[in-house]
Amino acid sequence: MAELKETLRADMTAAMKNRETVVTGVLRMALSAVGTEEVSGKEARELTDEEVRKVLAKEVKKRDESADAFANAGRTDQAESERAEAEILRSYLPAQLTDDELDTVAREAVSEVAAELGEQPGMKQMGQVMKVANAKASGSAEGGRIAAAVKAALAA
């Protein structure tokens, strides 16, 4: 059983006992999203911690996008609520890489692919470089940020 899922359950129970309604609601939603992911596909399965993190990252992204939409519509109270929910979920995710760390990961990925190919990779090999960079970042950076860093490293 995934440790992270058990941590979410335990924290939700503690939040319920402490009458922390926002935290309880956010964790209940997160566990629901994990459960939905577990039964999607051809057969039900138990998610690994890494898969649970991906579900949580997706939920954080949804909250961030909603907060931006609410802020643009002038509904600051709703935007703040969405941001607070995102922060609760973020506490269960690994720390995000800084831009400098991400640039280093991208350069290392380009170097590894260059060693495999025997030549400097170009934009045609971006998929190969992205695969290596995603593995190195291991959930510590959003896909869009990784792609931008890889593009910059390939162009350099």
TORGU-409609 format. One record per residue: x negated, y, z of N, C-alpha, C in turn. Coordinates in Angstrom, 2 decimals, always signed. Example, Ala and Ser with C-alpha at 12.3 -4.5 7.8 and 13.67 -1.06 7.14 Angstrom:
BEGIN
> nu | nv | nw | cau | cav | caw | cu | cv | cw
> -13.19 | -5.69 | +7.80 | -12.30 | -4.50 | +7.80 | -13.20 | -3.30 | +7.80
> -12.85 | -2.25 | +7.08 | -13.67 | -1.06 | +7.14 | -12.90 | +0.03 | +7.87
REM end
This chain:
BEGIN
> nu | nv | nw | cau | cav | caw | cu | cv | cw
> -0.84 | -1.19 | +0.00 | +0.00 | +0.00 | +0.00 | -0.88 | +1.25 | +0.00
> -0.43 | +2.24 | -0.72 | -1.20 | +3.48 | -0.86 | -1.24 | +4.23 | +0.47
> -2.44 | +4.56 | +0.90 | -2.61 | +5.30 | +2.15 | -1.96 | +6.67 | +2.09
> -2.09 | +7.34 | +0.96 | -1.55 | +8.69 | +0.83 | -0.03 | +8.68 | +0.98
> +0.61 | +7.68 | +0.41 | +2.07 | +7.57 | +0.52 | +2.47 | +7.38 | +1.98
> +1.72 | +6.56 | +2.70 | +1.99 | +6.35 | +4.13 | +1.77 | +7.63 | +4.93
> +0.75 | +8.38 | +4.56 | +0.49 | +9.67 | +5.22 | +1.66 | +10.62 | +5.00
> +2.16 | +10.66 | +3.77 | +3.32 | +11.51 | +3.47 | +4.52 | +11.11 | +4.33
> +4.76 | +9.80 | +4.43 | +5.89 | +9.32 | +5.24 | +5.73 | +9.71 | +6.71
> +4.52 | +9.49 | +7.24 | +4.26 | +9.80 | +8.65 | +4.41 | +11.30 | +8.91
> +3.88 | +12.11 | +8.00 | +3.99 | +13.57 | +8.16 | +5.43 | +14.03 | +8.06
> +6.22 | +13.39 | +7.20 | +7.63 | +13.75 | +7.08 | +8.37 | +13.42 | +8.38
> +8.07 | +12.27 | +8.95 | +8.70 | +11.89 | +10.21 | +8.34 | +12.89 | +11.31
> +7.07 | +13.28 | +11.37 | +6.63 | +14.26 | +12.37 | +7.33 | +15.60 | +12.15
> +7.46 | +16.01 | +10.88 | +8.12 | +17.28 | +10.57 | +9.59 | +17.24 | +10.96
> +10.22 | +16.08 | +10.77 | +11.63 | +15.93 | +11.16 | +11.78 | +16.07 | +12.68
> +10.87 | +15.43 | +13.42 | +10.92 | +15.50 | +14.88 | +10.69 | +16.92 | +15.38
> +9.82 | +17.66 | +14.67 | +9.51 | +19.04 | +15.05 | +10.49 | +20.05 | +14.47
> +11.50 | +19.56 | +13.76 | +12.53 | +20.39 | +13.13 | +11.95 | +21.42 | +12.15
> +10.93 | +20.99 | +11.42 | +10.33 | +21.83 | +10.37 | +11.07 | +21.51 | +9.07
> +12.14 | +22.25 | +8.81 | +13.02 | +21.90 | +7.70 | +12.35 | +22.05 | +6.35
> +11.53 | +23.07 | +6.17 | +10.88 | +23.28 | +4.86 | +9.92 | +22.14 | +4.57
> +9.06 | +21.82 | +5.54 | +8.08 | +20.74 | +5.35 | +8.81 | +19.42 | +5.12
> +9.84 | +19.16 | +5.91 | +10.61 | +17.92 | +5.75 | +11.18 | +17.82 | +4.34
> +11.78 | +18.90 | +3.87 | +12.37 | +18.90 | +2.53 | +11.35 | +18.68 | +1.44
> +10.19 | +19.34 | +1.56 | +9.14 | +19.21 | +0.55 | +8.60 | +17.79 | +0.52
> +8.33 | +17.22 | +1.69 | +7.79 | +15.87 | +1.74 | +8.82 | +14.83 | +1.29
> +10.09 | +15.07 | +1.62 | +11.14 | +14.16 | +1.15 | +11.19 | +14.18 | -0.38
> +11.11 | +15.39 | -0.96 | +11.11 | +15.52 | -2.43 | +9.89 | +14.83 | -3.03
> +8.73 | +15.00 | -2.39 | +7.50 | +14.38 | -2.90 | +7.62 | +12.86 | -2.88
> +8.12 | +12.32 | -1.79 | +8.29 | +10.87 | -1.70 | +9.32 | +10.37 | -2.70
> +10.34 | +11.16 | -2.97 | +11.33 | +10.81 | -3.98 | +10.69 | +10.77 | -5.36
> +9.84 | +11.75 | -5.66 | +9.15 | +11.78 | -6.96 | +8.22 | +10.57 | -7.09
> +7.55 | +10.20 | -6.01 | +6.67 | +9.02 | -6.02 | +7.51 | +7.77 | -6.27
> +8.65 | +7.67 | -5.58 | +9.53 | +6.51 | -5.76 | +10.05 | +6.40 | -7.18
> +10.40 | +7.54 | -7.77 | +10.88 | +7.56 | -9.15 | +9.79 | +7.05 | -10.09
> +8.56 | +7.50 | -9.85 | +7.43 | +7.07 | -10.69 | +7.18 | +5.57 | -10.52
> +7.36 | +5.06 | -9.32 | +7.13 | +3.63 | -9.06 | +8.12 | +2.74 | -9.82
> +9.34 | +3.21 | -10.01 | +10.33 | +2.37 | -10.70 | +10.45 | +2.70 | -12.19
> +9.70 | +3.70 | -12.65 | +9.74 | +4.00 | -14.09 | +8.93 | +2.94 | -14.83
> +9.23 | +2.77 | -16.08 | +8.53 | +1.75 | -16.85 | +9.29 | +0.44 | -16.83
> +8.63 | -0.62 | -17.27 | +9.31 | -1.90 | -17.43 | +9.56 | -2.61 | -16.11
> +8.65 | -2.45 | -15.15 | +8.86 | -3.11 | -13.87 | +8.36 | -2.23 | -12.74
> +8.98 | -2.37 | -11.56 | +8.60 | -1.57 | -10.39 | +7.21 | -1.98 | -9.93
> +6.47 | -1.02 | -9.42 | +5.12 | -1.30 | -8.93 | +4.78 | -0.30 | -7.82
> +3.76 | -0.63 | -7.08 | +3.26 | +0.25 | -6.01 | +2.20 | +1.16 | -6.62
> +2.31 | +2.46 | -6.39 | +1.33 | +3.39 | -6.94 | +0.06 | +3.40 | -6.09
> -1.07 | +3.61 | -6.77 | -2.33 | +3.78 | -6.05 | -2.39 | +5.22 | -5.52
> -3.36 | +5.48 | -4.65 | -3.52 | +6.84 | -4.13 | -3.75 | +7.84 | -5.26
> -4.52 | +7.43 | -6.25 | -4.82 | +8.33 | -7.38 | -3.54 | +8.66 | -8.15
> -2.69 | +7.66 | -8.35 | -1.42 | +7.90 | -9.05 | -0.49 | +8.78 | -8.22
> -0.50 | +8.60 | -6.90 | +0.32 | +9.45 | -6.02 | -0.18 | +10.89 | -6.12
> -1.51 | +11.07 | -6.15 | -2.07 | +12.43 | -6.30 | -1.61 | +13.07 | -7.61
> -1.56 | +12.29 | -8.68 | -1.11 | +12.83 | -9.97 | +0.34 | +13.29 | -9.89
> +1.18 | +12.51 | -9.21 | +2.58 | +12.90 | -9.03 | +2.65 | +14.20 | -8.23
> +1.88 | +14.28 | -7.16 | +1.88 | +15.49 | -6.33 | +1.37 | +16.70 | -7.12
> +0.33 | +16.49 | -7.94 | -0.20 | +17.58 | -8.75 | +0.86 | +18.08 | -9.74
> +1.62 | +17.15 | -10.30 | +2.69 | +17.52 | -11.23 | +3.75 | +18.36 | -10.50
> +4.07 | +17.96 | -9.28 | +5.06 | +18.69 | -8.48 | +4.55 | +20.09 | -8.12
> +3.26 | +20.20 | -7.82 | +2.66 | +21.51 | -7.52 | +2.76 | +22.41 | -8.74
> +2.46 | +21.84 | -9.91 | +2.52 | +22.62 | -11.14 | +3.94 | +23.12 | -11.40
> +4.94 | +22.26 | -11.15 | +6.34 | +22.68 | -11.31 | +6.64 | +23.86 | -10.39
> +6.18 | +23.77 | -9.14 | +6.45 | +24.86 | -8.17 | +5.78 | +26.15 | -8.61
> +4.56 | +26.04 | -9.09 | +3.84 | +27.24 | -9.55 | +4.56 | +27.90 | -10.72
> +5.00 | +27.07 | -11.68 | +5.71 | +27.62 | -12.84 | +7.03 | +28.25 | -12.42
> +7.73 | +27.60 | -11.49 | +9.00 | +28.16 | -11.00 | +8.76 | +29.48 | -10.28
> +7.71 | +29.53 | -9.48 | +7.40 | +30.76 | -8.73 | +7.12 | +31.90 | -9.70
> +6.38 | +31.62 | -10.77 | +6.11 | +32.66 | -11.77 | +7.40 | +33.12 | -12.44
> +8.27 | +32.17 | -12.79 | +9.53 | +32.52 | -13.43 | +10.40 | +33.37 | -12.51
> +10.48 | +32.98 | -11.24 | +11.28 | +33.76 | -10.28 | +10.68 | +35.16 | -10.09
> +9.34 | +35.23 | -10.00 | +8.69 | +36.53 | -9.81 | +8.95 | +37.44 | -11.00
> +8.89 | +36.89 | -12.21 | +9.14 | +37.68 | -13.42 | +10.59 | +38.14 | -13.50
> +11.49 | +37.38 | -12.87 | +12.91 | +37.74 | -12.88 | +13.25 | +38.67 | -11.71
> +12.24 | +39.03 | -10.90 | +12.47 | +39.94 | -9.79 | +13.02 | +39.27 | -8.55
> +12.99 | +37.95 | -8.51 | +13.51 | +37.23 | -7.33 | +12.34 | +36.81 | -6.45
> +11.76 | +37.77 | -5.76 | +10.54 | +37.53 | -4.98 | +10.77 | +36.55 | -3.83
> +11.95 | +36.58 | -3.21 | +12.21 | +35.66 | -2.10 | +12.16 | +34.21 | -2.57
> +12.76 | +33.93 | -3.72 | +12.74 | +32.57 | -4.27 | +11.32 | +32.20 | -4.72
> +10.60 | +33.17 | -5.28 | +9.22 | +32.91 | -5.72 | +8.35 | +32.55 | -4.52
> +8.51 | +33.26 | -3.41 | +7.73 | +32.96 | -2.20 | +8.05 | +31.57 | -1.68
> +9.31 | +31.19 | -1.74 | +9.73 | +29.86 | -1.29 | +9.03 | +28.78 | -2.12
> +9.01 | +28.98 | -3.44 | +8.35 | +28.01 | -4.33 | +6.85 | +27.93 | -4.05
> +6.23 | +29.09 | -3.81 | +4.78 | +29.12 | -3.51 | +4.49 | +28.40 | -2.20
> +5.36 | +28.59 | -1.21 | +5.17 | +27.92 | +0.09 | +5.26 | +26.40 | -0.08
> +6.21 | +25.94 | -0.89 | +6.34 | +24.51 | -1.14 | +5.09 | +23.97 | -1.85
> +4.58 | +24.73 | -2.81 | +3.38 | +24.32 | -3.54 | +2.20 | +24.20 | -2.60
> +2.07 | +25.13 | -1.66 | +0.95 | +25.09 | -0.71 | +1.02 | +23.86 | +0.20
> +2.23 | +23.50 | +0.61 | +2.39 | +22.29 | +1.44 | +1.90 | +21.08 | +0.66
> +2.31 | +20.98 | -0.60 | +1.89 | +19.84 | -1.43 | +0.39 | +19.86 | -1.71
> -0.16 | +21.07 | -1.93 | -1.60 | +21.20 | -2.20 | -2.45 | +20.65 | -1.07
> -1.93 | +20.72 | +0.15 | -2.72 | +20.23 | +1.29 | -2.99 | +18.73 | +1.20
> -2.25 | +18.02 | +0.37 | -2.46 | +16.58 | +0.19 | -3.34 | +16.25 | -1.01
> -3.75 | +17.27 | -1.73 | -4.58 | +17.07 | -2.92 | -6.03 | +17.43 | -2.61
> -6.98 | +16.86 | -3.36 | -8.38 | +17.23 | -3.14 | -8.60 | +18.71 | -3.49
> -9.61 | +19.30 | -2.88 | -9.93 | +20.70 | -3.16 | -10.24 | +20.87 | -4.64
> -9.77 | +21.97 | -5.21 | -10.00 | +22.24 | -6.63 | -11.43 | +22.69 | -6.85
> -11.99 | +22.30 | -7.99 | -13.35 | +22.71 | -8.34 | -13.35 | +24.20 | -8.68
> -14.46 | +24.86 | -8.34 | -14.62 | +26.26 | -8.74 | -14.94 | +26.29 | -10.23
> -14.90 | +27.48 | -10.82 | -15.21 | +27.60 | -12.25 | -16.64 | +27.16 | -12.54
> -17.58 | +27.51 | -11.65 | -18.98 | +27.11 | -11.84 | -19.14 | +25.59 | -11.78
> -18.48 | +24.97 | -10.80 | -18.54 | +23.51 | -10.67 | -17.93 | +22.84 | -11.89
> -16.84 | +23.41 | -12.39 | -16.17 | +22.86 | -13.56 | -17.05 | +22.99 | -14.80
> -17.74 | +24.13 | -14.94 | -18.67 | +24.30 | -16.06 | -19.78 | +23.26 | -16.01
> -20.28 | +22.97 | -14.81 | -21.32 | +21.96 | -14.64 | -20.80 | +20.58 | -15.05
> -19.59 | +20.25 | -14.63 | -18.98 | +18.97 | -14.99 | -18.85 | +18.86 | -16.52
> -18.40 | +19.94 | -17.16 | -18.23 | +19.94 | -18.62 | -19.58 | +19.76 | -19.32
> -20.61 | +20.47 | -18.85 | -21.94 | +20.33 | -19.47 | -22.49 | +18.92 | -19.29
> -22.29 | +18.33 | -18.11 | -22.73 | +16.95 | -17.88 | -22.00 | +15.98 | -18.80
> -20.70 | +16.20 | -18.99 | -19.92 | +15.34 | -19.87 | -20.42 | +15.43 | -21.31
> -20.72 | +16.66 | -21.76 | -21.26 | +16.85 | -23.11 | -22.59 | +16.12 | -23.24
> -23.45 | +16.23 | -22.23 | -24.75 | +15.56 | -22.25 | -24.60 | +14.04 | -22.34
> -23.66 | +13.49 | -21.57 | -23.45 | +12.03 | -21.59 | -22.98 | +11.56 | -22.96
> -22.04 | +12.30 | -23.55 | -21.54 | +11.92 | -24.87 | -22.65 | +12.10 | -25.91
> -23.45 | +13.13 | -25.76 | -24.58 | +13.34 | -26.68 | -25.55 | +12.17 | -26.61
> -25.80 | +11.67 | -25.40 | -26.70 | +10.52 | -25.23 | -26.11 | +9.27 | -25.89
> -24.80 | +9.09 | -25.78 | -24.14 | +7.93 | -26.41 | -24.20 | +8.02 | -27.93
> -23.94 | +9.22 | -28.45 | -23.88 | +9.41 | -29.90 | -25.25 | +9.55 | -30.54
> -26.22 | +10.00 | -29.77 | -27.54 | +10.26 | -30.32 | -27.61 | +11.61 | -31.02
> -26.58 | +12.43 | -30.87 | -26.56 | +13.78 | -31.43 | -25.64 | +14.65 | -30.60
> -25.76 | +15.96 | -30.79 | -24.92 | +16.90 | -30.04 | -23.46 | +16.77 | -30.52
> -22.50 | +16.51 | -29.60 | -21.11 | +16.39 | -30.03 | -20.53 | +17.74 | -30.43
> -19.57 | +17.69 | -31.34 | -18.87 | +18.90 | -31.76 | -17.42 | +18.82 | -31.35
> -16.61 | +19.68 | -31.91 | -15.19 | +19.70 | -31.56 | -14.48 | +18.39 | -31.92
> -14.99 | +17.68 | -32.93 | -14.39 | +16.40 | -33.32 | -14.49 | +15.36 | -32.20
> -15.52 | +15.50 | -31.37 | -15.72 | +14.55 | -30.27 | -15.14 | +15.07 | -28.95
> -14.30 | +16.10 | -29.01 | -13.75 | +16.68 | -27.79 | -13.00 | +15.65 | -26.96
> -12.29 | +14.75 | -27.61 | -11.55 | +13.71 | -26.89 | -12.47 | +12.85 | -26.05
> -13.61 | +12.45 | -26.63 | -14.58 | +11.64 | -25.89 | -15.13 | +12.42 | -24.70
> -15.45 | +13.68 | -24.92 | -16.02 | +14.51 | -23.85 | -14.97 | +14.73 | -22.76
> -13.71 | +14.95 | -23.17 | -12.64 | +15.15 | -22.19 | -12.46 | +13.92 | -21.31
> -12.58 | +12.74 | -21.91 | -12.42 | +11.50 | -21.15 | -13.47 | +11.43 | -20.04
> -14.72 | +11.74 | -20.38 | -15.81 | +11.73 | -19.40 | -15.60 | +12.83 | -18.35
> -15.23 | +14.03 | -18.80 | -15.04 | +15.15 | -17.89 | -13.89 | +14.89 | -16.92
> -12.79 | +14.33 | -17.41 | -11.65 | +14.01 | -16.54 | -12.05 | +13.00 | -15.47
> -12.85 | +12.01 | -15.86 | -13.30 | +11.01 | -14.90 | -14.19 | +11.66 | -13.84
> -15.06 | +12.58 | -14.26 | -15.95 | +13.26 | -13.31 | -15.17 | +14.18 | -12.37
> -14.18 | +14.88 | -12.90 | -13.40 | +15.82 | -12.08 | -12.47 | +15.07 | -11.14
> -12.05 | +13.90 | -11.50 | -11.19 | +13.00 | -10.72 | -10.12 | +13.73 | -9.91
> -9.25 | +14.45 | -10.62 | -8.12 | +15.09 | -9.97 | -8.43 | +16.39 | -9.25
> -9.66 | +16.86 | -9.36 | -10.04 | +18.09 | -8.67 | -9.91 | +19.32 | -9.54
> -9.32 | +19.16 | -10.70 | -9.10 | +20.31 | -11.59 | -7.94 | +19.98 | -12.52
> -7.22 | +21.01 | -12.91 | -6.09 | +20.87 | -13.81 | -6.61 | +20.59 | -15.23
> -5.85 | +19.83 | -15.98 | -6.27 | +19.44 | -17.33 | -6.58 | +20.62 | -18.23
> -5.79 | +21.68 | -18.15 | -6.02 | +22.86 | -18.98 | -7.34 | +23.53 | -18.67
> -7.67 | +23.59 | -17.38 | -8.96 | +24.18 | -16.97 | -10.13 | +23.33 | -17.48
> -9.98 | +22.00 | -17.40 | -11.04 | +21.10 | -17.87 | -11.23 | +21.28 | -19.37
> -10.11 | +21.33 | -20.11 | -10.19 | +21.48 | -21.56 | -10.89 | +22.79 | -21.95
> -10.57 | +23.87 | -21.25 | -11.21 | +25.15 | -21.55 | -12.72 | +25.09 | -21.28
> -13.10 | +24.45 | -20.17 | -14.53 | +24.33 | -19.84 | -15.25 | +23.46 | -20.87
> -14.60 | +22.38 | -21.30 | -15.21 | +21.50 | -22.31 | -15.37 | +22.24 | -23.64
> -14.36 | +22.98 | -24.05 | -14.45 | +23.77 | -25.30 | -15.62 | +24.74 | -25.23
> -15.75 | +25.40 | -24.09 | -16.85 | +26.36 | -23.92 | -18.20 | +25.66 | -23.98
> -18.29 | +24.48 | -23.35 | -19.54 | +23.74 | -23.34 | -19.88 | +23.22 | -24.74
> -18.87 | +22.80 | -25.51 | -19.12 | +22.32 | -26.87 | -19.53 | +23.46 | -27.79
> -18.99 | +24.64 | -27.54 | -19.29 | +25.79 | -28.39 | -20.69 | +26.35 | -28.09
> -21.20 | +26.09 | -26.89 | -22.49 | +26.65 | -26.48 | -23.64 | +25.98 | -27.20
REM end
